[in-house]
Amino acid sequence: MWWRLSLPLHPVLEESLLWKLESLGLHRLAVQHAPESPDQRMLLAWLPASEWPKDQRDQLLNSLRPMAETFGLELAQPIWEELAEEDWSLSWKKHWQPDPVGERLLILPAWLDVPKEHQYRLILKMDPGSAFGTGSHPTTRLCLEALEAMSLRDQTVADLGCGSGILGLAAVALGAREVLAADTDSLAVRATTDNALLNGLEAEQLRVSYGSIDKIESMLDGEAVDLLLCNILAPVIEALAPQFASVLKSTGRGLLSGLLVDQAHRLIQVLAEYGWRARPIAEQGRWGLLEIKSLPR
């Protein structure tokens, strides 16, 4: 027997709650949303009934409440359903649908066919359960829409904190010559590798390694990239900022997301100290996107 938790989800909480559940060893997760209603989401989690009696389920919810309080929100009322023994992975897959992003991209769960109405979009095939970055979170969508608006033909790209690899996949689809990706989560490295294979990419088109910006620098072997993608939390971006110049060309630019709009002012100041001019270029809800370029010498 299984418990299925259904929890109405404010978009700003998605990444935090997924991270928390993953850190507790819960990996049977999905976020259900309709592309036409991106702000209406449901977090789904499958838990073995024998391991999760009521007191344990109550403790689980209590551990999630502080994540909501951080954003001035209350955790929504949960719905617990007891299910007969089932193939949870098949049940999980039912909650994913093709997801158009911007004007040209389509995030497609790997087991689904391309809908006729989207057949002319650039297809990004994904296994949505393997790592963060399925395209549903506002920070990911902000980055994807910004990438779509760029001219990436023959450019080299670094994807720092690559998650599922979706930003790198999009960059290649939009014309980038090469993407170098890294993540400090081994599951993310495997997910990016698997998703690259799903999309038929050659090894030299998207290379991924375990690590952080130091690993990206070693992969570049003295070269630098035209575009840096960094969709991670604001404090991590701030900690990595001193090393941006080691991987990004002085003529290049970066897209930084994963930050709240009210965190942008401090981050802009910090980046200026290290020679980068940062400006907000888009926001969705409480999340923002910064573009950085080198300050004139």
Backbone hydrogen bonds, N-H to C=O, Kabsch-Sander energy under -0.5 kcal/mol:
donor,donor_aa,acceptor,acceptor_aa,energy
2,W,83,L,-2.3
3,W,47,L,-3.3
4,R,81,E,-2.9
5,L,3,W,-0.6
5,L,45,A,-3.1
6,S,4,R,-0.5
6,S,79,I,-2.6
7,L,5,L,-0.5
7,L,43,L,-2.6
9,L,41,R,-2.4
13,L,10,H,-2.1
14,E,10,H,-0.5
14,E,11,P,-1.2
17,L,13,L,-2.8
18,L,14,E,-2.4
19,W,15,E,-2.4
20,K,16,S,-2.4
21,L,17,L,-2.7
22,E,18,L,-2.6
23,S,19,W,-2.5
24,L,20,K,-1.1
25,G,22,E,-1.8
26,L,21,L,-2.5
27,H,25,G,-0.7
29,L,27,H,-1.6
30,A,44,L,-2.0
32,Q,30,A,-0.5
32,Q,42,M,-3.1
33,H,31,V,-0.5
34,A,37,S,-0.5
34,A,40,Q,-0.6
37,S,34,A,-2.2
40,Q,37,S,-1.9
41,R,9,L,-0.7
41,R,39,D,-0.7
42,M,32,Q,-2.1
43,L,7,L,-2.9
44,L,30,A,-3.2
44,L,42,M,-0.5
45,A,5,L,-1.9
46,W,28,R,-2.2
47,L,3,W,-3.1
49,A,1,M,-2.2
51,E,48,P,-1.2
52,W,48,P,-0.7
52,W,49,A,-0.8
56,Q,53,P,-0.5
57,R,53,P,-2.1
58,D,54,K,-2.6
59,Q,55,D,-1.9
60,L,56,Q,-2.0
61,L,57,R,-2.0
62,N,58,D,-2.2
63,S,59,Q,-1.8
64,L,60,L,-0.8
64,L,61,L,-0.7
65,R,61,L,-1.5
67,M,64,L,-1.0
68,A,64,L,-1.2
69,E,65,R,-2.3
70,T,66,P,-1.6
71,F,67,M,-0.5
71,F,68,A,-1.3
72,G,69,E,-1.8
73,L,68,A,-2.3
79,I,6,S,-2.1
81,E,4,R,-1.9
83,L,2,W,-3.4
83,L,81,E,-0.5
88,W,86,E,-1.3
90,L,87,D,-0.8
91,S,87,D,-1.8
92,W,88,W,-3.0
93,K,89,S,-1.9
94,K,90,L,-1.0
94,K,91,S,-0.6
95,H,92,W,-1.6
96,W,93,K,-1.6
99,D,107,I,-2.7
101,V,105,L,-2.3
105,L,101,V,-1.7
106,L,122,L,-2.2
107,I,99,D,-2.6
108,L,106,L,-0.6
108,L,124,L,-2.6
110,A,126,M,-2.7
112,L,109,P,-2.4
118,H,115,P,-1.9
119,Q,116,K,-1.4
121,R,118,H,-1.8
122,L,104,R,-3.9
123,I,121,R,-0.6
124,L,106,L,-3.0
125,K,123,I,-0.6
126,M,108,L,-2.2
130,S,127,D,-1.5
140,T,137,H,-0.6
141,R,137,H,-2.2
142,L,138,P,-2.6
143,C,139,T,-1.8
144,L,140,T,-2.6
145,E,141,R,-2.7
146,A,142,L,-1.9
147,L,143,C,-2.6
148,E,144,L,-2.2
149,A,145,E,-1.1
150,M,147,L,-1.4
152,L,150,M,-0.8
152,L,174,L,-0.6
154,D,175,G,-2.1
155,Q,152,L,-2.5
157,V,178,E,-2.4
158,A,227,L,-2.6
159,D,180,L,-2.8
160,L,158,A,-0.6
160,L,229,L,-2.9
161,G,159,D,-0.6
161,G,182,A,-2.5
162,C,182,A,-1.8
164,S,132,F,-1.7
165,G,162,C,-2.8
169,L,165,G,-2.5
170,A,166,I,-2.3
171,A,167,L,-2.4
172,V,168,G,-2.2
173,A,169,L,-2.4
174,L,170,A,-1.9
175,G,172,V,-1.8
176,A,171,A,-2.7
177,R,155,Q,-2.1
178,E,155,Q,-1.3
179,V,205,Q,-2.2
180,L,157,V,-3.0
181,A,179,V,-0.5
181,A,207,R,-3.5
182,A,159,D,-2.1
183,D,209,S,-1.3
186,S,184,T,-0.6
188,A,185,D,-0.5
189,V,185,D,-1.8
190,R,186,S,-2.1
191,A,187,L,-2.5
192,T,188,A,-2.9
193,T,189,V,-2.1
194,D,190,R,-2.8
195,N,191,A,-2.8
196,A,192,T,-2.2
197,L,193,T,-1.8
198,L,194,D,-2.3
199,N,195,N,-1.4
200,G,197,L,-1.7
201,L,196,A,-2.4
205,Q,202,E,-1.5
206,L,202,E,-1.1
207,R,179,V,-2.7
209,S,181,A,-1.9
211,G,183,D,-2.3
215,K,212,S,-0.6
216,I,212,S,-1.7
217,E,213,I,-2.4
218,S,214,D,-2.1
219,M,215,K,-2.2
220,L,216,I,-1.6
221,D,217,E,-1.1
222,G,217,E,-0.6
223,E,220,L,-1.3
225,V,247,V,-3.2
226,D,156,T,-1.5
227,L,156,T,-1.5
228,L,253,R,-1.8
229,L,158,A,-3.4
230,C,255,L,-2.4
231,N,160,L,-0.6
232,I,230,C,-0.9
232,I,257,S,-1.2
234,A,258,G,-0.7
236,V,233,L,-0.7
237,I,233,L,-2.2
238,E,234,A,-2.6
239,A,235,P,-1.8
240,L,236,V,-1.9
241,A,237,I,-1.6
243,Q,240,L,-2.3
244,F,241,A,-1.6
246,S,243,Q,-1.5
247,V,244,F,-1.7
248,L,244,F,-2.2
249,K,225,V,-2.6
252,G,249,K,-1.5
253,R,226,D,-2.0
254,G,292,I,-2.0
255,L,228,L,-2.9
256,L,254,G,-0.5
256,L,290,L,-2.8
257,S,230,C,-2.2
257,S,255,L,-0.5
259,L,288,G,-0.7
261,V,286,R,-3.0
263,Q,260,L,-2.0
264,A,260,L,-0.6
264,A,261,V,-1.4
267,L,263,Q,-1.7
268,I,264,A,-2.8
269,Q,265,H,-1.8
270,V,266,R,-2.5
271,L,267,L,-2.7
272,A,268,I,-1.8
273,E,269,Q,-1.3
274,Y,270,V,-0.8
274,Y,271,L,-0.9
275,G,272,A,-1.6
276,W,271,L,-2.3
277,R,293,K,-3.6
278,A,276,W,-0.7
279,R,291,E,-2.1
281,I,289,L,-2.6
282,A,289,L,-1.1
284,Q,287,W,-2.4
287,W,284,Q,-2.1
288,G,259,L,-2.7
289,L,282,A,-2.2
290,L,256,L,-2.8
291,E,279,R,-2.5
292,I,254,G,-2.2
293,K,277,R,-2.0
294,S,252,G,-0.6
295,L,275,G,-2.7
